Structures are given as structure tokens and as C-alpha cells.
Amino acid sequence: MAAKEKKQAAKQSNSGTSQMLRRFKRRPILFIGSILFLALIIVAFVFVPAIVPEASGAGNAAFGYYNGSPIRHTPGSFFSQARRNFESNFPDALNDLTMLRSIWRAAFNEAVVNAAILDEVRSAGNIVVEDAVNREIAQQFQENGRFMGDRYRSLDRSTRLTLHREASERLMVRRYFLDMASIRSSDAEAAFVASMASPRRVFSTAIFPLSSYPDSEVISFAKENERLFMSNRLSRITLGSEREARQVLDMVRDGSTTFEEAARTNSTDNYADIGGDMGTRMGFELSFEITDEADRDAVMNLAHGDIGDVVRVAAGWAFFRALDTAIPVDTEDSAQLERVRSYMVSNHRGIMENWLIEQAESFSLEVRSSNFTAAALRGNIFTNSFGPLPVNYGDSLLFTTIRSSGVPELQFAGNNLFFWQLAFNTPLNTPSEPLVIGDNVLVLYPIEESREDEVLISSI
């Protein structure tokens, strides 16, 4: 029984080593960088404090500077407190190097902002009253409403000075934010800002979503680009050099090893553990991996069971085996048609947008000869309304924002200069030119404009 457990443990150990080697082969720079980062953290925050007690918290090394003042990670520093606060919210961070780096970066950023505030307060000549500092410290030694003087007096002088400095800095930062919140604007400034909320317009809008692009157009595109959407089930083996790839290919072809075993033993890609099986792929799905068009066509047209020659791929060199025979796209298959549509959205969005713009232009022509509502009903076009809305480029919270309009298709229009130009330069009761916003083409139709009395909006 013990021998069996030893074998299982040895097998797990070999598996773990194999996984680490495979990760190293796939992304050597990222792998080494992660190990070095972890090693630095361990040395700086484990071994150094253990050897030199006064070096706790990575000693006196400065992580950066603000206006000449060092940002240090020392016991009780704002930097270290911010780091602990972030780590308490992400308990699994120590097992995730990416999250760990993010936490240290966020804590450092907070420490820089804190240093900037303190620098600003001190430059302004602001001081903290000693009694206020003492009250702030006393709050840390309260128990059942009583000040525990013995606990405070038991602290050494260095710790007391640290508490005094931290309390003083907290009060300065607190005062800074209170002062910022209480700054009053002049009447002239308030009137000027208020005037920016006028004029305000109410709109109707016709919406032509990308999802309405018809299947018939997708099918036509698929037939015009058959090579992109031909599919085949493939396996692959990837290695770092052409010489290595050809050596393994020769071993597979002469029967020294099977394709699956060669993939598990030698391949450095993500399909190694499953014998190289990639599943079914369309031609366009290999375009990133195999940039040479002739090589890509050769791989896609492999017959069932055939093994192709070594070709250059993004991750090195590879050779492929066909587990099926290449077939053209089946436009009756909704899943395949959706893959074609997805390809068009990612790579030929302009074709789809141009088609929608033509539909929007036809709609605008019809609106001019009848009216907005009737044209939308005849064309079964989705419409929505929003406003009143002032010119608010950037979606400033001082005014009504486009995000609060209740029209999901306009959520990202606040920073679109063309949207605001069309919205307030198009004459009333006239359709605007078509405008592409996100996954939609829009036609704006301003129906009302008002100028608010500045007295009514002076509370902005």
C-alpha cells in the first residue's frame, strides 16, 4: 500500500514538473519574469526582515518619490496600510502574481496621492492643533468609553512618535477633503455654468442595429469567400524551431511514435495534453497562426489522415494532421452561419455598417416625404425618444447626461463629437445624417428645443 502511494506521489511530482516545463516553453519571458518578481517579494519582505529586524517592510528602499519625498514601504506607513487593506479585500491575491502586482501598484498610487495632499497642505501653511492630535490618538485607546492610559504609557517613545505623526497626517488629509467640499463658487461662475445647460433638445431616434444585418447578406459573403470558411478537423504539434519540428515529423512518419504521443511529449502548444486535437477549424480561424496564405490553404485541404509539412506559425514551427476531410461552409447550418457573421463583425464591420447606412438613408428620404413615425411603422424600424438634453460633450455630471437618457444604444455617445454636432446642428423636425455609434447606426430627429430661464437652472 505504501509503495503504491509512493508511486502516485512520484507520478504527481513528475506531472507538476512537466506542467512547469511546458509553461516555460510556451511563454519563457513571462514565466521567468513571474518567478523573478516572486523572488524579489520573498527576499524583500521575508528574508531581509528576518535577518535584519530593523529592515522590516523592505528596509528603507524608496519605491518612488513625490516632489522629492520618498515613498517607502515601512511598518505603519501609509503605503503598507494601503497594501494590507487591498489584500484584505482579495484574500487569494498571494496565490495570483498578476493580482499581487495590481495590489502593490494600487497601494503605491494611493500613497503617492496621500503624499501629494500632505505636501499641498504643508505648502499652504496649514497646521494641526496639538489637542486635536491627542484626541485622535486617544480614540485608539478607548475601551468601554474610557481612555486606557496604561496601554498608551506602556508604548516606547518611538512608537508614540509614530502614532503622533500618523494622527497628524490623517487630520491634515481629512481637513483637505472638508475644505475642498466646502469651496463656494461665485455668483458669476454659477450663472455661467447654468447658461451652459441651454438650449435643450428633445429627440426621437431610429435605430438600425448591427444584429439586423440579414442572413442573406451573410450567406452571400460566405459564398464569395469560400476559402475563409472551409472547415476541417485538425491536430497539430508545435515546437520552437524548424529543425526540432522536422525531427519530430520524421519520427511520426516513420512510425517511431504516434502523432498523439509525439504531441503529448514534445508539443509546446495548448493542445499537447489532448494529443494535439484542435477540433474543427474554419480557414479564417488559422489566419493569425499561419500568416502565409499558401501554407494555410495547404493545411486546410489536407485529406483525412494526411500529415502536412512543417509550416511557420505564430508560436514557432508546426505540422498538422487532418482528422477529417475539408468541406465547404454549410449556410443551412445556423452555427456555421453565426461563425461567418462573427468573422464579419470582427474583420469586415465596414461592409455591414455600409449596408445599414443605406437603409438609414432610405428611411430619411421617406421621413422627408411623410413623417418620422409613419416611416418607422412602414419599415418596421425600432425607435426611441430621449431628452430634454443640453450639449454635454463628455457627459459631465453637472448637466443631464446621455447615459441617463434611458436609450442603451446611446450609452457611449457622450464622448462622440459627431453625435453632438448632428444633434444640435440638424434643423428641428428633420432627420439627421446616419451616424454609427457602437453596434448601431442611428438617425436623430430633433422635435423640440427650449431655452431654460437661467434663474430656474442656477442651482446647478
FIPALUM-431931 format. One record per atom (N, C-alpha, C, CB): x, y, z; residue in one letter. Coordinates in steps of 0.2 Angstrom, whole numbers, plus 5000, padded with zeros to 4 digits. Atoms other than C-alpha are relative to their C-alpha. Glycine has a CB too. Example, Ala and Ser with C-alpha at 12.3 -4.5 7.8 and 13.67 -1.06 7.14 Angstrom:
BEGIN
500449945000A506249785039A500450065000A499550005006A499649944999S506849955036S499650055003S500250024993S
***
This chain:
BEGIN
500449945000M500050005000M500450065000M499550005006M499649944999A501450125005A500450014993A500649995005A499749995007A502350084988A499650034995A500349934998A500449975005K500850124978K499950075001K499349975001K500149934999E500650294987E500650034998E499950015008E499449975002K502450324984K500050014992K500649965002K500149995007K502150294965K499650054998K499849934997K500549955001Q500650404965Q500350075001Q499449995004Q499749944998A501650544974A500550024994A500350005007A499449995005A503150524961A499650024994A500449944999A500449995006K501850524947K499850085000K499449964998K500349935000Q501050694953Q500650055000Q499750005007Q499449965000S502850764956S500250014993S500549985004S499749995007N503350724938N499550044996N500049934997N500549965003S501650794932S500150075001S499349985002S499949934998G501950954941G500650034996G500150015007G499449975003T503750974934T499850004993T500549955001T500249995007S503050934917S499650064998S499749934997S500449945001Q501751074918Q500450065000Q499550005005Q499649944999M503051194924M500550014993M500550005006M499650005006L504251144909L499650034994L500349944999L500449985006R502851164897R499850075000R499349965000R500149934999R502351334904R500650044998R499850025007R499449975002F504151384902F500150014993F500649975004F499950005007K504251334884K499550044996K499949924997K500549965004R502651424879R500150075001R499349985003R499949924999R503051594887R500650015005R499450035003R499449994995P504851594894P500150065003P500649984996P499949934997I504951784896I499550015006I500050054995I500549994995L503351794906L500149955006L499349984997L499950054995F503751634916F500650025004F500249934997F499549984996I505451694921I499950075004I500650014995I500149944996G504851874925G499649995006G499650044995G500550014995S503451804936S500549975006S499549954998S499650034995I504751694946I500550055003I500549954997I499649954998L505951844947L499650055005L500450044995L500449964996F504551954954F499949975007F499450024996F500250044994L504051824967L500650005004L499749934998L499450014996A505851804972A500250075003A500649984995A499849934998L506151994974L499550015006L499950054995L500549994995I504552004985I500249965006I499349984998I499850044994I505151854996I500650035003I500149934997I499349984997V506951924998V499850075004V500550014994V500149934998A506252105001A499650005007A499750054995A500549994995F504852065013F500049945005F499350014997F500050064996V505351895021V500749995003V499849944996V499350014998F507251865021F500350065003F500449974995F499749944997V507852045024V499850015007V499950054995V500349994993P506652075039P500349955005P499350015000P499850054996A507151905046A500750015002A499949934997A499349994999I509051945045I500150065004I500449994994I499949934997V508952125049V499350035003V500450054995V500749984997P507452165061P499850074998P500049995007P500249935001E507552355058E499950014992E500650045002E500149995007A507452315039A499349984998A500549964996A500650025001S505652255041S499650054995S499550005006S500349965005G504552315026G500450024995G499650065003G499549985006A505952315013A500550055002A499650014994A499549954998G507052425024G499850074998G500749984996G500149935001N507252605019N500050014992N500650045003N500049995007A507152575000A499450044998A500049934996A500549965003A506152704991A499749974994A500250084999A500350025006F504852644979F499950054994F499349975001F500049945005G504752814971G500050065004G499349994996G500049944997Y504652994975Y499450054998Y500750044999Y500449945001Y503453144976Y500350065002Y499349985003Y499749944998N504153314975N500649995004N499550055003N499450014997G505753244981G500049965007G500350075002G500250044994S504953154996S500049924998S499450025004S500050075001P505252964996P499449975002P500649965003P500550044999I503852844995I500249935003I499449994994I499750064997R504352705007R499549955003R500550025006R500550064998H503552535012H500349985007H499949944995H499850024993T503952535031T499549995005T500550065003T500550024995P503052465046P499650075002P500249975006P500449944998G501552585049G499950054995G500250035007G500149955005S501752685034S499450004996S500650004995S500649995004F500352745023F500049944995F499850074997F499950055005F500952635009F499949935002F500850004997F500150074997S501052475020S499249995002S500449985005S500750004998Q499252515027Q499649994994Q499850065004Q500450015006A498552535010A500149934997A500250054994A499950065003R499352375004R499649955004R500749985000R500450054996R498552275019R499350014999R500250015007R500749995002N496852355015N499849974994N499950075000N500150035007F496952294997F500049935001F500450034995F499950074999E497552125002E499449975004E500649985004E500550034996S496152105015S499349994996S499850055006S500650005004N494852135001N500149944994N499950064996N499850055005F495752004990F500449945003F500450034993F499650054996P496251855001P500449954996P499549965005P499650055005D496851744986D500550044996D499549974996D499649965004A497951884980A500849975000A500150075002A499350024999L499551804987L500149944995L500149985007L499950065005N499251654975N499950024993N499549955002N500149975007D499051764960D500550064999D499350024998D499549945001L500551864954L499850064997L500649974996L500349945004T499551974942T499650045005T499649974995T500449974995M498352014957M500550045005M499549965003M499549974996L499852044968L500350064998L500549955002L499749945003R500652164956R499550065000R500349984993R500549955001S499052254954S499950035007S499349974998S500149974993I498852274973I500650055002I499949945005I499449964998W500652344976W499950064996W500649964998W500049945004R500352464961R499550055003R499949984993R500649964998A498652524968A500250035007A499449965001A499849974993A499352544986A500650064999A500349945004A499549955001F500852644979F499750064997F500549974995F500449945003N499652754969N499750045005N499549984995N500449964994E498652794985E500550035004E499649955004E499549964996A500252834994A500350064997A500649955001A499749945003V500852954981V499450065000V500149984992V500549955000V499153044981V500050035007V499349974999V500049984993N499253045000N500650055001N500049945005N499449964999A500953124999A499950074997A500649974997A500149945003A500353254987A499550045004A499749984993A500449964996I498953304998I500450035006I499449965003I499649974994L500153325013L500450054998L500449945003L499549955002D501353425003D499650064998D500349974993D500449955002E499953534997E499850045007E499449984996E500249974994V499353565015V500550045003V499749955005V499449974996R501053595022R500250074996R500649955000R499849955004S501453715007S499550065002S500049994993S500549954998A499853815012A500150035007A499349984999A499949984993G500553835030G499549985005G500050085000G500550034996N499153735037N500349965006N499549964996N499750044995I499553665054I499449965004I500450045005I500550034996V498653545066V500150015007V500049924999V499949984993V498253595083V500149935005V499350035003V499850054996E499053485096E499549965004E500550025005E500650034997D497453455106D499649954995D499550055003D500450045005A496653385090A500449934999A499950044994A499550065001V498153265088V499949955006V500750024999V500150044994N497953205106N499449965000N500150045006N500650035000R496153175104R499949944995R499450054998R500050055005E496453075088E500349945002E500350034993E499650064998I497752965096I499649975006I500750025003I500350034994A496652945112A499449954998A499750055004A500550045003Q495252865101Q500249934999Q499750034994Q499750075001Q496452715098Q500149965006Q500650014996Q499950034994F496552685116F499450005005F500650035004F500650004996Q494752685121Q499749935001Q499450044996Q500350074998E493852535130E499450025004E500649965003E500749994997N492052545135N500050085002N500049965007N500149934999G492152735133G500550035005G499350015003G499549974995R493652755145R500750004996R500149965006R499350005002F495452805140F500449965004F500250084999F499650054996M496652665144M500750035000M500049934996M499449975000G498152775149G500649955001G500050055005G499550054999D499152625155D500349974993D499849955004D499850035007R499152555137R500450054996R499449984996R499649955003Y499752715130Y500750015003Y499650074999Y499349994996R501152745143R500449944999R499850025007R499650065001S501752565140S500450004994S499649945001S499750005007L502252615122L500750035001L499650034995L499449965000D504052665119D500050064996D500649954997D500049945003R504552835113R499950004993R500650045003R500150015007S504752785095S499349994998S500549954998S500750015002T503052715094T499550055001T499849935004T500449944999R502252865102R500150054994R500250035007R499849955006L503152975089L499649984994L500750014999L500450035006T502452865075T499350015000T500249934999T500849994999L500652875082L499950074999L499849975007L500149935001H500853065083H500050024993H500550045005H499949985007R501453085065R499449974996R500749974997R500550035004E500152965058E499350045002E499949935002E500649964998A498753055068A500050074997A499950005007A499949935003S499353225062S499950004993S500750035002S500150005007E499353175044E499349984998E500549954997E500750025001R497653095045R499650065001R499849955005R500449944999L496953255052L500150054994L500250035006L499849965006M497853355038M499649984994M500750014999M500350035006V497153245024V499250015001V500149934999V500849994999R495353255032R499850074999R499949975007R500149935001R495453445033R500050024993R500550045004R499949985007Y496053455015Y499349984996Y500549964997Y500650025003F494453355009F499450045002F499949935001F500649964998L493253455020L500150074997L500150015008L499949945003D494053615013D499850004993D500750035001D500250015007M493853554995M499350004999M500449944997M500750015001A492053504998A499650075002A499849955004A500349944998S491653675005S500150064996S500150025008S499849955004I492353784992I499450034996I500649984995I500649975004R490953904985R500250044994R499750055005R499949965006S490853974968S499750075000S499749954994S500349935000S490554154964S499350004996S500550054997S500650005003D488854204958D500150014992D499650065002D499949995007A489554254941A500249934997A500650054998A499850075002E490354074939E499449965000E500549975004E500650045000A488753994944A499550024994A499650015007A500449985006A487754094931A500349984994A499950085000A499750025006F489054054918F499949924999F500750025000F500150075001V488953864921V499349994999V500249975007V500750015001A487053874922A499850014993A499650045005A500249985007S486953954905S500249954995S500350074998S499850065004M487853804898M499549954999M500749975002M500550055000A486353704901A499550014995A499749985007A500549985005S485453794887S500350014994S499650065003S500750035001P484753764874P500049925001P499850014993P500150074999R484053594877R499549974995R499749995007R500450035005R483353474864R499749945002R500449994994R500350064999V482153334864V500049964993V499250015002V499850045006F482453194851F499649944999F500749984999F500150075001S481753044843S500649974996S499349994995S499550035004T482952924835T499849934997T500649995005T500150075003A482852774823A500649965001A499850014992A499450044998I484052634827I500049944995I499949975007I499950055005F484752514814F500649965003F500250034993F499550044996P485752384825P500449954995P499749965005P499650045004L487152284818L499749934999L500749995003L500350075000S486252124823S499449994995S499749995007S500650005005S484852174810S500349984993S499650065000S499750025006Y486152134796Y499749944997Y500850015000Y500450065002P485152004786P500549944999P499650014994P499650065001D485751824785D500149994992D499649945002D499950015007S485551834766S500750034998S499450034996S499349965002E487051964765E500649965003E500050075003E499550054997V488051844777V500149944995V499849985007V499950055005I487751704765I500450024994I499349964999I499749975006S488251804750S500850015001S499750064998S499349994998F489851854759F500449935001F500150045006F499750064999A490251674764A500149964993A499549955004A499950035006K490051614746K500550034996K499350004996K499549975004E491151744739E500749995003E499850085000E499350024997N492551694751N500049935003N500150065006N500050074998E492451504752E500649985004E499949964994E499450024996R494251484757R500050025007R500650034996R500049984993L493951584773L499649955004L499850075000L500550034995F492551474779F500049924998F499350034999F500050075000M493051304773M500349975007M500649984994M499850024994S493251194788S500349925000S499449995005S499750075000N494251034793N500249995008N500650004996N499850024993R494650944810R500749994999R499649945002R499350005001L496450964813L500349985007L500350064998L499550004994S497850914825S500650034999S500149925002S499449965002R499451004827R500649985006R499950075000R499550014996I501150984835I500550064999I500549944999I499649945000T502151144839T500750005004T499650065002T499350004996L504051164843L500350074998L500449954997L499649935000G505251314845G500450014994G500450015006G499649995006S506251284829S499849954995S500849995002S500250045006E506051214812E500449945000E500250044993E499650074999R507451084815R499749955005R500750025002R500450054995E506551014830E499449984997E499950045007E500650025003A504951014821A500149954995A499650064997A499950055006R505650914806R500249945003R500550034995R499850064997Q506450794818Q499449965003Q500550015006Q500650034997V504850754827V499549984994V499650055004V500550025006L503850754810L500349934997L500050054995L499750075003D505150614803D499849945005D500750015000D500150064996M504850514819M499349984999M500150025007M500750015000V502950524817V499949964993V499650065000V500150035007R503050474798R500349945000R500350054995R499750065001D504250334800D499749955006D500850005001D500450054995G503150254814G500450005007G499949944997G499650014994S504450284828S499550025006S500650045000S500549984995T503050364838T499350024997T500350065004T500649985003T501250404836T499950085000T499449975004T500149935000F500650584832F499750025007F499450024995F500349994993E499650584849E500650005005E499549965002E499550004995E501150534859E500650054999E500449935000E499549955002A502350654850A499750075002A500150004992A500349944998A501150794854A500050015007A499250004998A500049994993R501050754872R500750015003R499749935003R499350004997T502950734874T500450064998T500349944997T499649945002N503550874863N499750064998N500349974993N500349935002S502251004858S500050055006S499349984998S500049954995T502351164867T499350055000T500650054998T500649965001D500551224862D499549985005D499750004993D500550024995N498951214872N499649944998N499550065000N500350075002Y498351054863Y500449945001Y499850004992Y499550054998A499850954869A499749945004A500650025003A500350054995D498850864883D499549964997D499850045006D500650045003I497450804872I500349974993I499450054999I499750035006G498650734858G500050044994G499649944999G500049955005G498650894848G499350014997G500549974995G500749995004D496750884843D499850075001D499549955003D500249935000M496251064839M499250014999M500350044995M500749995001G494451024835G499950024992G499650045005G500249985007T493551084819T500250084999T499349994998T499849945001R494351244812R499850034993R500750015001R500149975007M493751364798M500750034998M499550055000M499449975002G495151444787G500250065003G499950014992G499949934997F494951614794F500349995007F499450055000F499850014994E495251544811E500849985001E499649955004E499350025000L497051494806L500450064998L500149944996L499749945004S497451664798S500550035005S499550054998S499549974996F498351734814F500649955001F499650015007F499450044999E499351574817E500449994994E499749935002E499650025006I499851534799I499950064995I499749944996I500149945003T500051704791T500249994992T500550055002T499950015007D500651634774D499449964997D500749954999D500650035003E499151604763E500149934997E499750054995E499950065003A499851464753A500149945005A500650004996A499950054995D500351364769D499349995003D500550035005D500750004996R498651404777R499549954995R499750065001R500450045005D497751334761D500249935000D500050034993D499850065000A498851184761A499849965006A500849995000A500250034994V498451144779V499249985000V500250045006V500850015000M496551164777M499849954995M499750074998M500250055006N496551054761N500349935001N500250034994N499750074999L497450904769L499449955000L500350005007L500550055000A496450744766A500049965007A500149954994A500150034994H495850634780H500649955002H499449955000H499550044999G497350554789G500750034998G500049934998G499449985002D498650654780D500450055005D499950044993D499649964996I500050744789I500450054995I500549965004I499749945004G500650914781G500850015002G499750065000G499349984999D502450984780D500050055006D500350034994D499949954995V503151094793V499950074998V500850005003V500149935002V502551274792V500150055006V499250014998V499949954995R502951434801R499350035003R500350074997R500649984996V501651484815V500250055005V499749945003V499849944996A501551624827A500449985006A499350035003A499650034995A502251514841A500649974999A499649965005A499450035002G503651444831G499949964994G500249955006G500150045006W503551294819W499549955002W500749984997W500550064999A502151164817A499949964994A499450035003A500350045005F501451024807F499449985002F500549944998F500750024998F499650974806F499849934997F499650064997F500350065003R498650814803R499350014999R500249945004R500749995001A496950814796A499649945003A499850004992A500450064997L495650704806L499450004996L499950025007L500650015004D494350734793D500250034993D499450045003D499949975007T494150804775T499750075000T499849954995T500249935001A493950984771A499350004997A500550054997A500749995004I492151034767I499850085000I499549965004I500249935000P491451204762P499550025005P499750024993P500549984995V490351304773V499349984999V500150085001V500750025001D488551244776D499650065002D499949945004D500449944998T487551404775T499349985003T499950044994T500650024997E486051304781E500149995007E499749944997E499850014993D486951274797D500050065004D500649955001D500149934997S486451414809S500750015004S499450005005S499449994996A488051384820A500650024995A500249935003A499449985004Q489251394805Q499850074997Q500049954994Q500249945003L488251544798L500250065006L499350014999L499949954995E488451634815E500850015001E499849975007E499349995000R490351604814R500250044995R500449935000R499949965006V490351684797V499850085002V499649984994V500349934998R489351834805R500550035005R499350005003R499649984995S490551844819S500750024997S500249945006S499449985004Y492051854807Y499950064997Y500249944995Y500149935003M491251994798M500050065005M499350004996M500049944995V490952094814V500750025002V499649975006V499349994997S492752074819S500550034994S500349945002S499549995005N493552094802N499750044994N500349944997N500349965006H492352174789H499450045003H499849954995H500549964998R491252284800R499750054996R500250035007R500149955005G491352414787G499449984995G500650034997G500550025005I490352314775I499350005003I500249924997I500650004997M488952284787M499750075002M500049965007M500249944998E488952464793E499750044993E500650045003E500249975006N488852524775N499349984997N500549994994N500650035001W487352414772W499450045004W499949935000W500549974996L486452484787L500050084999L500349995007L500049935002I486952664782I499550014994I500750034999I500550005005E486052634766E499350005002E500249954994E500750004997Q484452584775Q499850065004Q500049935005Q500249944996A484552734786A499950064995A500650025005A500149945005E484752854771E499349994997E500650004995E500650015003S483252774763S499450025005S499949924998S500549984995F482252794779F500050085001F500249975007F500049925000S482752984780S499750034994S500850025000S500449985006L482153004762L499350005001L500349974994L500850014999E480452934767E499850055005E499949935002E500349954994V480353044783V499950074997V500650005005V500149945003R480553194772R499450014996R500750024996R500650005004S479153144761S499449995004S500149954994S500650014996S477953094775S500250035007S499949925001S499849974993N478453104794N500449945003N499450025004N499650044997F479553014806F499749935003F500450035006F500350054997T478352904815T499749954995T499450025004T500350045005A477452844799A500549964996A499650044995A499550035004A479052804790A500349945005A500650054999A499850054996A479652704805A499549945001A500150025007A500550055000L478052604806L500049964994L499350035001L500050035007R478052564787R500749955000R500050054995R499450045001G479852504788G500249955006G500650045000G499950044994N479652414805N500750015003N500049924998N499349984997I481152514812I499950025007I500250064996I500049984993F481452524830F500250075002F500549955004F499949934998T481352694838T500050015007T499550054996T500049984993N481652784854N500050075001N500649975004N500049934999S481552954862S500450025006S499250035001S499749984994F482553054874F500150085000F500749975000F499949934999G482853224881G499550035005G499950044993G499649955003P482753364885P500750005002P499750075002P499350024999L484653364884L500450064997L500249944996L499549945002P485953514883P500649974997P500250045006P499450025002V487553504874V500449985006V500450064995V499650034994N488553394886N500649964998N499649975005N499450045003Y490153334877Y500449985006Y500450044995Y499650034995G491053214889G499549985006G500550055003G500550024995D489453184899D500250025007D500049925001D499949974994S489853304913S499449995005S500250075000S500550014995L488853264929L499750075002L500249975006L500349934998L488453454931L499350014996L500550064998L500649995004F487153434917F499749934999F500150034994F500350065002T485953304911T500449964995T499350014997T499650035004T486953164904T499749954995T500549955004T500350045005I486653054889I499949935002I500550004993I500150064997R486952904899R499449995004R500649985005R500650004997S485452944909S499350014996S499950065006S500549995004S484352954894S499549944999S500350024993S500450065001G483752784895G500049964993G499250015002G499950035007V484252734877V500749975000V500050064995V499450044999P485552594879P500550014994P499949935000P499649995006E486152624861E500450075000E499650004994E499749935000L486752804866L500550005006L499550055001L499650004994Q487752744881Q500750034999Q500149935003Q499349985001F489452784873F500050064995F500449954997F500049945005A488852944863A500350065003A499350014998A499849944996G489353064877G500750034997G500049995007G499449985002N491153074870N500150004993N500649965003N499950005007N490753074852N499850064997N499549944997N500149935003L490953244844L499550004995L500750034998L500550005006F489953194828F499350005003F500249954996F500750014997F488453144839F499850075002F500049965006F500349934998W488353324847W500050054994W500550025005W500149955006Q488653414830Q499449984997Q500649994996Q500650025004L487253314822L499450025004L500049934998L500649994996A486153334837A499850075001A500149975007A500149935000F486253524838F500150044994F500450035006F500049965007N486553574820N499549984995N500749994997N500650025005T485153474812T499450045002T499949925001T500649964999P483653584810P499449965003P499750034993P500650044997L482053534820L499649974995L499650055004L500450045004N480953404813N500349984993N499350044998N499650025006T482253354800T500549945002T500450064997T499650064999P483153184800P500750024999P499849944996P499349995001S485053194803S500349954995S500349995007S499650055004E486353104793E500149945004E500750034997E499950064996P486652924798P500650015004P500049944996P499449994996L487852914812L500149935004L499950055006L499950064997V488752754818V500350015007V500649964996V499850004993I488852734837I500049935003I499450045004I500050074997G489452564844G499849954995G499650005006G500250055004D488552424836D499350024997D499849945004D500649985003N487152534829N500150064995N499550025005N500049945004V486852664815V499350035002V500049984992V500649964998L485652804821L499950064995L500250035007L500249945003V484652934813V499650045006V499549994994V500349954995L484253084825L499550044997L500650045004L500649955002Y482653184824Y499850045005Y499449954997Y500249954995P482553334834P499350035000P500550065000P500749985001I480753384838I499950065004I499649945002I500249944996E480853524851E500750035003E499649975006E499549964997E482053654858E499850055005E500550034994E500249954995S481953764873S500650035003S499649965006S499449964997R483053894882R499750015007R500250064996R500250004993E482853874901E500250075003E500349955004E499949944997D482754034911D500649995005D499450035004D499450014996E484454054920E499950005007E500550054999E500150004993V483654084936V499749935003V499450055002V500350074999L482753914935L500649955001L499549984995L499550055000I484353824932I500750025004I500249984993I499449984997S485553924943S500249965006S499950075003S499850044995S485553794956S500549944998S499449965003S499650055003I486653684945I500750015003I500150004992I
***
